[in-house]
Structure formats: C-alpha cells, structure tokens
Amino acid sequence: MDIETLRNRIDREWGYRRAEELRVRDLKNQTHAKWLDTLPYVHLVRESSTYLFQEALDLQKVLQKNGIKFCFIGGVALQRWGEVRQTDDVDLTIFCELGKESDVFDVLDHYLESRVEDSGEIFSVGRMYLGVSPKGKQVDISIGYTPYESRMMARAVDQDYGLDAPLHICSAIDLTVMKTVAGRLRDWADIQRIIQRSGETMDWDLVYEELAPLLELAYKEENLTRLKKMVEEEYPSGV
C-alpha cells in the first residue's frame, strides 16, 4: 500500500472519538483509591515544595478554629466531582451574615496576605477577599450571605484527599450550579466532566431549581437550556 492511499484511509477524527470514549469510561469507573493515587502526580510534579491541597487544609484549620462556615469550590472541588487536572489556586466560599463582616475579615487578613491594597473595601462592597497563602498559593474567597449560599453550606461534604484530615468541599450540585452561572469556556468543559463522572448520582431537578433564579438575575437564562442539552446528550435514556 503506497503512502498516499494510507493517508486517505486515515480517519483521525475517529481516533480522537475513540480516545475520548476510553477517557470517559475510565472517568466514570474511577474508584476512590485510584483517584487519590492520581492527585499527587498532577500537583507535585511542578510544585514539589507546595502541595495545593495541604495549603487548603491549613486554611481550613484556621477557619474551623474560628467557627467560620465555608466550603471549597473551584479547582479543589472539581478534582472530586469532575476530572483530576492541574489547578493553581484555592477557591472557597465563606458564609457570613450581614453585619458580621469585620470578624471574618480580621481572621482572613491575619492569616493571608492580601493581593490588593483596598482589601477591606473589596471585602465589604465586593464581598471578596483576594489573598495569598503563607506558602504563596493564590486564594480567592467569595463572601456569601444569600439563602442559596446557606443551602450550599448545608450540602457541603467532607472529602478524603489523602491528607491528615478531609477537606470540606461543595457538593457536585453546587459546583455545577456555580460553573453554569459563570459560563466561561473552561467552565463548560468542566461541566462536561462533572456530568460524565457524577451525573448519574446528581439530583438534576434540584440543580435546575437552584439555577433558574440565579441565571435570571445574571441575565444568562440561556445557560440553563445549554446545561439541560448537555445532560440529555450524555444520558439520552434519562438519569
């Protein structure tokens, strides 16, 4: 067979589709033990001196000591509910009732180094704290106070990351909700993996119920239609 005939017979797209099928199969069948075994390889190869999840645990201990309600979101939670991949920062939501901001701010500002000069104003007006951990990890904290964020705290779970103590992370429901509201290109890719890995055990009715008012406030109602289509394509017989 000459090289030109061989080239004409190559279906590279089919090869990519097959590789994706195997990737999804492995993702859906991944055991907790195999998942734990994967985490260090992803996060220690490039950062041998600072382990992202240990940084998260150190911050968690400070928050728990001061009785602050929280849960990790973003890349830390995605490792559990979606696909293990490199992530460079620690994202979390803290629940702080209106009027009690100063106490929470003092705890954060004592442990973390702010990345901005007007940290107090951003905290009180923008409900965010943008900091750096003692070992140099970027930490982004949203300060929640709404009924939805209160329910998110109630649904949060303790997850074993192979550390001395489990990390307190948001549920798959709430990670999906937050990423659908954000709706960036990377978020939709992450949502696809969450659907593939956690979709069969997800309470999709609750996801849609929580999303509807949030997307309406953000003028992103079309994101709910897109999410539902993704779920239907992955599970055409229903979940």
N, C-alpha and C positions, 0 to 999 in steps of 0.2 A: 504494500500500500504506500503510495507516494505521500509526501508531507502535506500537499495541498488538499488531497482527499481526506486525510486525517483531520486537518483543521476544519474542514467543512462539517465533519461529523461531531466535532466537539460542541457540547451544549453546556457552556459554563454556567448559565443560569440554572440549569437543572442541578449542577453540582452544588451551587450555593443553597438551593432549596433543600437539598438532601442534608447538607451540613446544618442548616437551621432546624430541620426536623430532629436530628440527633441531639442538638443543643437543647431544644425544648423538652425532649424526652428525658434527658439527664436532669434538667431543672425540676421537672415535675416529680421525678423519683428520688430526688436528693434526700438522703437521711440527715438527721441532725448531726450525727458523728462525722459524716463526710463534709458537711457544711463547716463545722468547727475546724476541721483539718485544713480547709481551704483558706480561711481568713488570714492566718499569719503569712502565708506565701504571698498574698496580694499586698499586704500592708507593711511587711518587714523588709521586702527586697529593696525598696527605695528608701525606707525610713528606719534603718536598723536601730537608731538611737531613740526614736519616739514612736510608740505604738498608739495609734489613734484611739483604740478602744480603752486603753489604760488611761489616757487623758480624759476620756468621757467618764470613766469610773471615778477618777479623782475629783472631778467636778460634781458628780452625783453625790459623793460622800459629803461635800460641803453643803449642798442643797438639802440633803436629808437631815444633816445635823441642825440646820436652821429651820426645819419644818416647812420648807418651800415645796409646793406641789409642782411637778414638772413631768415631762416625758421627752425622750429624744425622738427627733423626726429626721427627715432628710436622709443623707447617705448612711448614717449609722443604722437607722430602721430599715432602709432599703436592703441592706445586706441580709436581713432575716426574711423579709416578705417578698423580695424580688430576686435579683441576681447579685452574687458577690462581684464587686468591681472596685477599682481604686476610687477613693474619695478622700479629699484633703482637709475637710473641716468638720466641726461638730456643730450640728444644728439642734436646737431644742425649743420647746415652748414651756414657759412658766405661767402658771395661773396665779394672777394677783388681783385681788378685789380692788375696785376703785377706792382711793384714799389710803391705801397701804403701800404705795409705790416706794416711798423713801426707805422703808426697812429692807425691801428686796434689793433696791439699788445699792444700798450700803454693803450688803453681802457680796454682790457681784463685783462691785468696784474694789473691794478689798482683796478678792481672790484673783480676779482677772485684770489685765492691763487693757484699758480702752484703746481702740484703734482710731478714735476721733476725739477732737478737743471738746466738743459740746455734748459729751456723753449724757449728762443729766437732762438736757433739753430733748435729745433724741429719745431717751427713755420715757420721759413724761408725756411728750407730744406725739412722737412716732411709735411709742410702745415697742422699742427695740433696744437691745444692748449689743454693741459690736465690739468684741474683745479678742484678746489673745491669751491662751493658757500659759501657765508658768513654763512649759516646755516648748512654747512657740506655736501651738496649734491655733488656727483661726476659729473663733467661737461666735456664732450668730444666734442670738436669743430673741424670740418674739415673746412679748408680754401679753398673755391672753386674759380676758375678763368676761367674755360673752358666754351665754348658755351653751353654745356649741362647744367652746373650748373646755367648759366644765364637764360636758359629756365625754369629750376626748380624754380628759384625765381619768374618768371613771372606767374607760375601756382600755387604758394602757396596761401593758403586761410586763412582767419581769422575764428577761430572756438571757439564757446562758451563752456568753460569748467566749467561754474558756478562761475567764478571769477569776479573781478571788471572790467576786460576787456578781450576780446577774445585773444587766443594765435594764433600766426602766424605759421601755420604748412604746411609741404609739402603736395602736392596732393596725392591721392591714387595711381595715375600713378607713381609718382616718388618714393614713398615708396616701391612699387612693384619692380621698376627698381633696387633700391639700394639693396634690400634684395635678389633679384635674382643674382646680381653681387657678393654679399658676399657669398651666397650659403652655409651657415652653417646649421647644423641640425635644430637649433632653427628658422633660417630664413625660411626654407621650411614649418615648422609648422605654422609660422606667415602668410606666403603667402597663405596657405590653407584657413585661416580665412579671409584674405583680399578678396580672390576670393568669398567666401561664402557670405560675408557681402556687398562688394562693386562691385563685379564682373559684375553685370547686368548693372551698370551705367558706367563701365570702357570703355575707348577708347583703346581696346586691340591692334588695328593696330598701334596706337601711342606708346604703351608700347613696342611692338616688334621692332618698328623702332628705338626707343631710345636705346634699349638693344643691338641690333646687333653689332654696333661698339664698345661699351663698353666691351662686352663679348669677342670680338675678341682681344682687347688689353690685356684683363686679361687671355687669353687662356682658356676661360671657355665656348666656344660655345655650349657645350652640355647642359648647363643650360637653354638655350632658348627652346630646344626641351622638356626638362622636364617641364618647365612652361606651354608650349602650351598643353602638355598632361594633366596637372592638370586642366586647364581651360576647355578642352574638356570633361573630366570626370565629372566635376561639372555641365556643361551646354551642354549636348550632342546634343541638338537641336540648339545650337549656341547662341551667345549673341550680 
